[in-house]
């Protein structure tokens, strides 16, 4: 990060991004392109926030596990023989080899390099030929464990052992998604992740942007969800997520050529839910696009200042996948969805290019960009509080700059 950005003036300037949407402006472009800011962001956001890593359905049975990574941290999630859900580093505590890859079912994790063996809860079971090593204690060489919480069937982890619980800060989002019963919704495991050359925040901003829908996606696959029917509720300041609802021009609207739901609608929906779509974000990792017959979920995993990977999955009502025509109906939905997603991804890539420019602005918002203001409201306090903490630590150590700042 440029040295002239690490000062009070820069972090104070972020306050203009959390004004009322009629007065707010976007975050500085450096927040999206600068490697030093990304390093700062790891501490400000990723080291202490709840991160979605997958679905609980992926680890149903004892011994089931899957792996993932975010901000260069390899992670393994497993179901123990005692039916406990565990998340831990997949880095062997001997020489750094990964002890697990992909997903499957196992009795434990054996490092393929030197055969150190770990239980499903991460404790070290065996370390061959270590009996002559001075002061070696297997009890202190287990895989580092992370806090785990399940929300609506999604698994979240936190690297911070002192992090407060997630669920109490998602009350408003939990209430609005309740009719969909996401915890019991069904869906296949996503395929290989997409690798995208733009900042993770660009992805989040696009996923819940009501403003572009009637412009970029104009046509028969999206016109029934007009931008003018977007609503951005005010949520508590300490919320861990935010959402927008978007009215539709007819009931049970869905993204396909018929514009109508082709799959069974979620059984808990009332008239209100059947006449709108719901777009919910739990930054910095989970974004939901919710229709009456289908949920598209996006797990966004930052991999660098201008890159991220994304797991894209689909959820449907219980029993919907048993229909012999399910695959055909889902293919109709996804053909339309992928056409829309392709438009979004092209724009996201071009936005990232633009943000590198010396002419990149701090733009003003339309009222239809209320979700961007909500995202800023989530991000900015974390940036500003972390800067203050770093300055205090700097002063205590007599350093000229906060430790870890380039």
C-alpha positions as CSV (number, residue, x, y, z in Angstrom):
1,X,0.0,0.0,0.0
2,X,1.3,3.5,-0.8
3,X,2.8,5.1,2.3
4,X,0.7,8.2,1.9
5,X,-2.5,6.2,2.4
6,X,-1.5,4.9,5.9
7,X,-2.4,8.1,7.8
8,X,-5.3,9.5,9.7
9,X,-6.5,11.5,6.7
10,X,-7.0,8.5,4.6
11,X,-8.9,6.5,7.2
12,X,-11.0,9.5,8.2
13,X,-11.9,10.0,4.6
14,X,-13.7,6.6,4.6
15,X,-16.4,8.1,6.8
16,X,-17.9,9.7,3.7
17,X,-18.8,6.2,2.4
18,X,-21.2,5.6,5.4
19,X,-23.3,8.7,5.1
20,X,-26.9,8.4,4.0
21,X,-27.0,6.9,0.5
22,X,-28.0,10.4,-0.9
23,X,-24.7,11.8,0.4
24,X,-22.3,8.9,0.4
25,X,-19.5,8.1,-2.0
26,X,-17.8,4.9,-2.9
27,X,-14.6,3.6,-1.2
28,X,-11.3,4.8,-2.5
29,X,-10.0,2.8,-5.4
30,X,-6.9,1.8,-3.5
31,X,-9.1,-0.4,-1.3
32,X,-9.6,-2.6,-4.3
33,X,-6.2,-2.8,-6.0
34,X,-3.4,-2.2,-3.5
35,X,-1.4,-5.1,-2.2
36,X,-0.6,-3.3,1.0
37,X,-4.2,-2.5,1.7
38,X,-5.1,-6.2,1.1
39,X,-2.5,-7.1,3.8
40,X,-4.1,-4.6,6.1
41,X,-7.5,-6.0,5.3
42,X,-6.5,-9.5,6.3
43,X,-6.2,-8.2,9.9
44,X,-9.1,-5.7,9.7
45,X,-11.6,-8.2,8.2
46,X,-10.6,-11.8,7.6
47,X,-8.6,-12.6,10.8
48,X,-11.6,-11.8,13.1
49,X,-14.8,-12.2,11.1
50,X,-16.9,-15.3,10.5
51,X,-16.1,-16.9,7.1
52,X,-18.4,-19.2,5.2
53,X,-16.6,-22.3,4.0
54,X,-19.4,-24.7,2.9
55,X,-22.6,-26.5,3.7
56,X,-23.1,-28.8,6.7
57,X,-24.6,-31.4,4.3
58,X,-21.1,-31.9,2.9
59,X,-20.0,-33.5,6.2
60,X,-23.1,-35.5,7.2
61,X,-21.5,-38.7,8.3
62,X,-18.7,-39.4,10.8
63,X,-15.4,-39.3,8.9
64,X,-16.7,-37.0,6.2
65,X,-14.4,-34.0,5.4
66,X,-13.8,-31.3,2.8
67,X,-11.0,-28.8,2.2
68,X,-10.9,-25.2,1.1
69,X,-8.8,-22.1,1.5
70,X,-9.1,-18.4,2.0
71,X,-6.4,-15.7,2.3
72,X,-3.8,-18.4,1.7
73,X,-4.9,-20.4,4.7
74,X,-5.6,-24.1,3.9
75,X,-8.6,-25.4,5.9
76,X,-10.1,-28.8,6.5
77,X,-13.6,-29.3,7.9
78,X,-14.5,-32.8,9.3
79,X,-17.2,-34.7,11.2
80,X,-15.7,-36.6,14.1
81,X,-16.7,-40.1,15.3
82,X,-18.5,-38.3,18.2
83,X,-20.5,-36.4,15.5
84,X,-18.8,-33.1,16.3
85,X,-18.1,-30.6,13.5
86,X,-14.5,-29.5,13.5
87,X,-12.6,-27.0,11.4
88,X,-8.8,-26.8,11.5
89,X,-5.7,-25.9,9.6
90,X,-4.7,-28.6,7.1
91,X,-1.0,-27.7,7.5
92,X,1.0,-30.5,9.1
93,X,2.8,-29.2,12.2
94,X,6.0,-31.0,11.2
95,X,7.2,-29.5,7.9
96,X,4.1,-27.7,6.5
97,X,2.8,-30.4,4.1
98,X,-1.0,-30.4,3.6
99,X,-2.6,-33.4,5.4
100,X,-5.8,-33.3,3.3
101,X,-6.9,-32.4,-0.2
102,X,-10.3,-32.5,-1.9
103,X,-13.1,-34.2,0.1
104,X,-14.1,-37.7,1.2
105,X,-14.4,-39.9,4.2
106,X,-11.5,-40.9,6.4
107,X,-10.5,-42.3,9.8
108,X,-8.1,-39.5,10.3
109,X,-5.5,-37.4,8.3
110,X,-2.1,-38.9,7.4
111,X,0.5,-36.5,6.2
112,X,1.8,-38.1,3.0
113,X,5.3,-36.7,3.5
114,X,6.4,-38.2,6.8
115,X,3.2,-40.0,7.9
116,X,2.4,-37.9,10.9
117,X,-1.2,-38.9,11.7
118,X,-3.9,-36.7,13.1
119,X,-7.4,-37.5,14.4
120,X,-10.5,-36.1,12.8
121,X,-10.5,-33.4,15.6
122,X,-6.9,-32.5,14.7
123,X,-5.0,-34.0,17.6
124,X,-1.7,-35.7,16.8
125,X,-2.0,-39.5,17.1
126,X,1.3,-40.6,15.8
127,X,4.7,-39.1,14.8
128,X,7.1,-41.8,13.6
129,X,10.7,-41.9,14.8
130,X,10.3,-38.8,17.0
131,X,11.3,-40.7,20.2
132,X,14.8,-39.2,20.2
133,X,13.7,-35.6,19.7
134,X,14.2,-33.6,22.8
135,X,11.2,-32.1,24.6
136,X,8.7,-33.2,21.8
137,X,5.2,-33.4,23.1
138,X,2.5,-34.8,20.8
139,X,-0.2,-32.9,22.7
140,X,1.2,-29.6,21.6
141,X,1.6,-30.5,17.9
142,X,-2.0,-30.9,16.8
143,X,-3.6,-29.1,13.9
144,X,-4.7,-25.6,15.0
145,X,-8.5,-25.6,15.5
146,X,-10.9,-22.8,14.6
147,X,-14.2,-21.7,16.0
148,X,-17.1,-23.2,14.1
149,X,-20.8,-22.1,13.8
150,X,-23.6,-23.3,11.6
151,X,-26.1,-20.8,10.3
152,X,-29.0,-21.9,8.1
153,X,-27.0,-25.0,7.0
154,X,-23.9,-23.0,6.1
155,X,-20.7,-23.7,8.0
156,X,-18.8,-20.6,9.2
157,X,-15.3,-20.6,10.8
158,X,-13.4,-17.9,12.7
159,X,-9.6,-17.7,13.1
160,X,-10.1,-15.5,16.2
161,X,-10.7,-17.7,19.3
162,X,-12.3,-14.7,21.1
163,X,-14.7,-13.8,18.3
164,X,-18.3,-13.2,19.5
165,X,-21.0,-15.6,18.2
166,X,-22.3,-15.0,14.7
167,X,-26.0,-15.9,15.0
168,X,-27.0,-13.1,17.4
169,X,-25.7,-10.5,14.9
170,X,-27.7,-12.1,12.1
171,X,-31.1,-11.8,13.6
172,X,-32.6,-9.6,10.9
173,X,-31.3,-11.7,8.1
174,X,-32.3,-14.9,9.8
175,X,-35.9,-13.6,10.1
176,X,-36.2,-12.7,6.4
177,X,-34.8,-16.0,5.2
178,X,-36.8,-18.1,7.7
179,X,-39.6,-19.0,5.3
180,X,-37.1,-20.7,2.9
181,X,-35.8,-23.1,5.7
182,X,-32.3,-23.1,4.2
183,X,-31.0,-25.4,6.8
184,X,-33.1,-28.2,5.2
185,X,-32.8,-27.2,1.6
186,X,-31.1,-29.6,-0.7
187,X,-28.5,-29.3,-3.4
188,X,-25.5,-31.0,-5.0
189,X,-22.0,-30.1,-3.9
190,X,-20.6,-27.3,-6.2
191,X,-18.1,-28.2,-8.8
192,X,-14.6,-26.7,-9.1
193,X,-14.4,-23.1,-8.0
194,X,-14.3,-20.2,-10.4
195,X,-11.1,-18.1,-10.3
196,X,-11.8,-14.5,-10.9
197,X,-9.4,-11.6,-11.6
198,X,-11.1,-8.9,-9.5
199,X,-11.2,-7.9,-5.8
200,X,-13.6,-9.8,-3.6
201,X,-15.4,-6.5,-2.7
202,X,-16.2,-5.9,-6.4
203,X,-17.9,-9.3,-6.4
204,X,-19.9,-8.5,-3.2
205,X,-21.0,-5.1,-4.5
206,X,-22.3,-6.6,-7.8
207,X,-24.1,-9.5,-6.1
208,X,-26.4,-7.1,-4.3
209,X,-26.6,-4.1,-6.6
210,X,-30.1,-3.3,-7.5
211,X,-29.1,-0.4,-9.7
212,X,-27.6,-2.3,-12.6
213,X,-30.3,-5.0,-12.9
214,X,-32.6,-3.2,-15.3
215,X,-29.7,-1.8,-17.3
216,X,-27.0,-4.5,-17.7
217,X,-29.5,-7.3,-17.7
218,X,-32.2,-5.7,-19.7
219,X,-34.2,-8.3,-21.6
220,X,-36.7,-11.2,-21.1
221,X,-34.5,-13.0,-18.6
222,X,-34.5,-10.2,-16.1
223,X,-37.1,-7.5,-16.9
224,X,-39.6,-9.0,-14.5
225,X,-37.3,-8.0,-11.5
226,X,-37.1,-4.2,-12.2
227,X,-34.6,-2.1,-10.3
228,X,-37.4,0.3,-9.4
229,X,-38.9,-2.3,-7.0
230,X,-35.7,-2.7,-5.0
231,X,-36.0,-2.1,-1.2
232,X,-33.1,-1.7,1.2
233,X,-34.1,-2.1,4.8
234,X,-32.3,-0.3,7.6
235,X,-30.6,-2.9,9.8
236,X,-28.9,-2.7,13.3
237,X,-25.4,-1.2,13.2
238,X,-23.8,-4.3,14.6
239,X,-25.5,-6.6,12.1
240,X,-23.2,-9.2,10.5
241,X,-25.2,-9.1,7.2
242,X,-27.5,-7.1,5.1
243,X,-30.1,-7.7,2.3
244,X,-32.4,-6.2,-0.2
245,X,-35.7,-7.3,-1.4
246,X,-36.8,-6.8,-5.0
247,X,-40.4,-6.9,-6.1
248,X,-41.3,-9.0,-9.2
249,X,-44.0,-8.3,-11.8
250,X,-45.7,-11.6,-11.2
251,X,-45.7,-14.3,-8.5
252,X,-43.1,-17.1,-8.3
253,X,-40.8,-15.4,-10.7
254,X,-37.6,-17.3,-11.6
255,X,-34.7,-16.8,-13.9
256,X,-35.5,-18.9,-17.0
257,X,-37.1,-18.3,-20.4
258,X,-40.7,-18.8,-19.0
259,X,-40.0,-16.3,-16.2
260,X,-41.9,-18.6,-13.8
261,X,-40.8,-21.1,-11.2
262,X,-40.2,-24.5,-12.8
263,X,-39.3,-26.3,-9.6
264,X,-41.4,-26.8,-6.4
265,X,-41.6,-23.5,-4.5
266,X,-40.3,-23.6,-0.9
267,X,-43.2,-24.7,1.2
268,X,-43.0,-22.0,3.9
269,X,-43.4,-19.1,1.5
270,X,-46.4,-16.7,1.9
271,X,-47.8,-14.2,-0.6
272,X,-45.2,-11.6,0.2
273,X,-42.2,-13.9,-0.4
274,X,-43.8,-15.3,-3.6
275,X,-44.0,-11.8,-5.1
276,X,-40.4,-10.8,-4.6
277,X,-36.8,-12.0,-4.8
278,X,-34.3,-11.7,-1.9
279,X,-30.6,-10.9,-2.1
280,X,-28.7,-11.4,1.1
281,X,-25.0,-10.9,1.9
282,X,-23.0,-12.1,4.9
283,X,-19.6,-10.5,4.2
284,X,-16.9,-11.2,3.6
285,X,-17.7,-14.6,2.1
286,X,-21.4,-15.5,1.6
287,X,-23.9,-14.1,-0.9
288,X,-27.4,-15.5,-1.6
289,X,-29.8,-15.0,-4.5
290,X,-33.1,-16.3,-3.4
291,X,-36.1,-17.1,-5.6
292,X,-39.3,-18.9,-4.7
293,X,-38.0,-22.2,-6.2
294,X,-34.3,-21.9,-6.0
295,X,-31.4,-20.4,-4.1
296,X,-28.0,-19.6,-5.7
297,X,-25.3,-19.3,-3.1
298,X,-21.9,-17.8,-3.7
299,X,-19.0,-18.5,-1.3
300,X,-16.4,-15.8,-2.1
301,X,-12.9,-16.6,-1.0
302,X,-10.3,-13.8,-1.3
303,X,-6.9,-15.0,-2.7
304,X,-5.2,-11.7,-3.3
305,X,-5.6,-7.9,-3.7
306,X,-7.2,-8.4,-7.2
307,X,-8.3,-12.0,-7.2
308,X,-10.7,-14.4,-5.5
309,X,-12.1,-17.8,-6.0
310,X,-15.9,-18.5,-5.7
311,X,-17.9,-21.7,-5.0
312,X,-21.3,-21.5,-6.7
313,X,-24.0,-23.8,-5.5
314,X,-27.8,-24.2,-5.7
315,X,-30.4,-25.1,-3.1
316,X,-33.9,-26.3,-3.7
317,X,-36.9,-27.4,-1.7
318,X,-36.7,-30.8,0.1
319,X,-37.8,-33.5,-2.4
320,X,-37.4,-31.4,-5.5
321,X,-34.5,-33.4,-6.7
322,X,-36.5,-36.6,-6.7
323,X,-38.6,-35.4,-9.7
324,X,-37.4,-37.4,-12.9
325,X,-37.5,-34.1,-14.8
326,X,-35.4,-32.2,-12.1
327,X,-32.2,-32.1,-14.2
328,X,-34.1,-30.7,-17.2
329,X,-35.9,-28.1,-15.2
330,X,-32.7,-27.1,-13.4
331,X,-30.8,-26.8,-16.7
332,X,-33.5,-24.4,-17.9
333,X,-33.0,-22.3,-14.8
334,X,-29.2,-22.4,-15.0
335,X,-29.0,-21.6,-18.7
336,X,-30.7,-18.2,-17.9
337,X,-28.7,-17.7,-14.7
338,X,-25.4,-18.3,-16.4
339,X,-26.2,-15.9,-19.1
340,X,-26.9,-13.2,-16.5
341,X,-23.8,-14.2,-14.5
342,X,-21.6,-13.9,-17.6
343,X,-22.8,-10.3,-18.0
344,X,-21.9,-9.6,-14.4
345,X,-18.5,-11.2,-14.6
346,X,-17.5,-9.3,-17.7
347,X,-18.5,-6.0,-15.9
348,X,-16.7,-7.0,-12.7
349,X,-13.5,-7.7,-14.7
350,X,-13.8,-4.3,-16.5
351,X,-14.5,-2.5,-13.2
352,X,-11.3,-4.0,-11.7
353,X,-9.3,-2.6,-14.7
354,X,-10.9,0.8,-14.2
355,X,-10.2,0.9,-10.5
356,X,-6.4,0.7,-11.4
357,X,-6.6,3.9,-13.3
358,X,-5.4,7.3,-12.0
359,X,-8.8,8.6,-13.1
360,X,-10.8,6.1,-11.0
361,X,-13.3,8.0,-8.9
362,X,-15.0,7.9,-5.6
363,X,-18.4,7.9,-7.2
364,X,-21.8,9.0,-5.9
365,X,-24.7,6.6,-5.4
366,X,-28.2,6.2,-6.8
367,X,-30.9,5.3,-4.3
368,X,-31.0,1.9,-6.0
369,X,-27.5,1.3,-4.6
370,X,-28.5,1.1,-1.0
371,X,-26.8,-2.2,-0.6
372,X,-23.5,-0.6,-1.5
373,X,-24.0,1.9,1.4
374,X,-24.9,-1.1,3.7
375,X,-21.7,-2.9,2.6
376,X,-19.6,0.3,3.4
377,X,-21.3,0.5,6.7
378,X,-20.1,-3.0,7.5
379,X,-16.5,-2.5,6.2
380,X,-15.6,1.0,7.3
381,X,-15.8,0.6,11.1
382,X,-13.6,-2.4,10.8
383,X,-11.0,-0.5,8.7
384,X,-11.0,2.5,11.0
385,X,-11.0,0.5,14.3
386,X,-8.1,-1.6,13.1
387,X,-6.1,1.5,12.0
388,X,-6.6,3.0,15.5
389,X,-5.5,-0.3,17.1
390,X,-2.4,-0.4,15.0
391,X,-1.6,3.2,15.8
392,X,-1.9,2.5,19.5
393,X,0.4,-0.5,19.2
394,X,2.8,1.6,17.2
395,X,2.9,4.3,19.9
396,X,3.4,1.7,22.7
397,X,6.4,0.3,20.8
398,X,7.8,3.6,19.8
399,X,7.6,2.7,16.1
400,X,7.4,5.1,13.3
401,X,4.7,3.1,11.4
402,X,2.2,0.4,12.5
403,X,3.8,-3.0,12.5
404,X,3.1,-5.0,9.4
405,X,2.2,-2.0,7.2
406,X,4.3,-1.7,4.1
